[in-house]
Each structure stands twice: as C-alpha cells, then as structure tokens.
Amino acid sequence: MLITEIAKKAKVSPATVSRAINQPQIVAPDSLARIRAVMQQHNYVPAPLNRRRGPKSRLSEQRRIGVWFVGGKASSPSHNWFQDQLLQVQSTDPRYRVDLRVLFSNSPDELPTALANEKLDGLIVQGMEPSSACLAKLRELPHVWFMTRRSASYPGDFVEPNNEENGRLAADYLVQKGHKAAAVISTDPGYSAVARRVKAFVERAAELKFPVHTILGKTTPGVSYLEIAPVHSETDTLVRTLLATKPRATGLYLPVDHFCGSFFRALREAGCKPGRDFEAILGNYNPLVYHNLDHLPPAIDINLPTLVRKVVDHLMWRIENPHTAGRIGVTISPSLLEPKPANGSPTA
C-alpha cells in the first residue's frame, strides 16, 4: 500500500502520513489516530527505520528524575496526577523518556529520606516551598519549582500557570456577560495562586470600572495545599457574606476549584439557582471536580498537560546546562472553556 493511498483514506496529506511514521509526536492526535487506523486495517507495516526516507525521530537519552511533593503524605492518592499526566505525554511523544521517582517529605524543613539513594539526574519540586537549608543541600542537583506556592524570593527556576492572566480573563468574561457587580470568592487566600489571581481580578475590574466584592475565607499557614479539603461551615459563611453584598454580586469568580462543589451546594440550599441568580467562572478546570458539579459553569483551564511538558523540558535543559547563571521562569497562558449546550456548539 502506498503512502498516498493511506493519506487519501485518512483524509490527510501524504506529508502528514510521512510524519506520522517518522515523527508521530508532531502530528495532531486525531490525524494520527485516523492514519494508524487505516494502516492497521490494511496491515501496513512501515519499512525499518534505516531504510526510510525523510526525517527520523531522535530519541533523547533517558533521564532519571524525581518529583518531590513537599508537605504531602505518601499515602495520598491525589499525588498520582503528575505520573498520570506524564504517562499521557510519553504515550504521544517518545522524546519524554523519563524514569520517574516520586518522593515525599512531611514538611519544607526536611529532604525526602529516599533522595540520597535515588541517584537522580534532576528534581521537580512541588507543594510547599522548601526551606533555604533544604535548597542549599540541592545546590548540586538540577531542580525546577513547579506550579504552586512559590514565593517571590524563591531563588531557582520555575514553571507555573500565568495566574495574573487567569484573573484578568475572568474579569473580562463577567463584564462581557453583562454583570453589573461581581464577587471573587475563595477559601485559603494565603495560597499564592489564589492571592495572585484575586489581585489580578480586582485590578482588572477596577480598570473596567466593574464593582467587585472580595470574599475570602481563613488563611491556613503551614498547611500544604496538597492536603486542603473544603470545610462546609466555611463555604456556608462565604455564601451568607455573598448574599449580603450591595450591590448584589451576580458574577462570581472562584480562583480555584477544590471548594466549588461545597460552595454551589450551599448556594442551592440558600435558594439560589445558576443562570437566574448568579453566574460563576472557575479559575481552574479539573475534570474529576468539574463533572461532579450540579451545573457546568465556564472555567479557565490552566493547561496542565502543557505545564507538565514544559517543566520536564526545562528540567532536561537545566540538567544539560547546570552552571548557566540566573533564575529562569516559564509561565503558561490559560484558556477559557465555556459549557456546551445540547446541540454541541459553544455558548455565546
């Protein structure tokens, strides 16, 4: 069977078929799936690599890296998310050849006990910010901070979502939807992502002359975000505060989603209905949380798969360039996800 015939049946160009054979990581997933289905249907087996024309995939050297969950418990199943995301990346891109080790410590003041025995090439740090004493001990091990609770004084490289853009995007959305007043609502305001998203939302609302009420719960210092669980009594308090706002806020921004199920339940118990009494936008999209809500609000996707790719990419670069001076930071822009009506097209 010729490549041109495969291309015709898969409804792609012959060049795309060639890339699917030689460089599958750069082919769109839907196109790759159609091409492989046609190849399987016709028992087409590509020629051996050394006999193929065109560019070939270059597999990178496998690296042994660790993910250190600072302030997380080893028994928590919630820590599997990084491994799951990395496995998805590896399944579509052979360049991400990583031997992953997951490490834990109870506090930011101690290194993982297994770290000394793992012989890692590099380390991804996640959770609470390690103490300066711990960071000093990591000086010879390439490491990159990933996503959460980084302070402005953190001295190393980092990869994280663009939290400021998240807050601005939410304010723009609620103004465009015609709301006359909004509220930004969250538990755990000390969590750095919450603080930065709240600040950006309030500042953007001020630029738009959009009245905003800031309704925040209790700060929980010393508690890892990895262990945060919503407290129903706290969400009840947030709802009572919201209902007392003047002018009444109908556009709601929830910068993180770990408490939104409890919050929406408290709103429902107070007699409030989405679409009639309020419209909420979430500052995070976690499918496990989102699809268990009593309604599907718009959400801002921080693009976690892209973040995982970027932190692995940057750690690999830092392993290859351990003595390059300066702190390097990478931020990933979020994207807006709007719920779809029954006909499948996005809402206006």
Secondary structure, DSSP 4 states (H G I P E B T S, - for coil): --HHHHHHHHTS-HHHHHHHHH-GGGS-HHHHHHHHHHHHHTT--PPPGGG--S----PPPPEEEEEEEET--TT-GGGHHHHHHHHHHHHH-TT--EEEEEEEESSTTS--TTHHHH--SEEEEEESPPPHHHHHHTTTS-EEEESS---TT--S-EEEE-HHHHHHHHHHHHHHTT-S-EEEEES-TTSHHHHHHHHHHHHHHHHTT--EEEEE----TT--GGG----HHHHHHHHHHHHT-SSPP-EEEES-STTHHHHHHHHHHTT--BTTTBEEEES---HHHHTTSSS---EEE--HHHHHHHHHHHHHHHHH-TT--S--EEEE--EEE----TTSSPP-
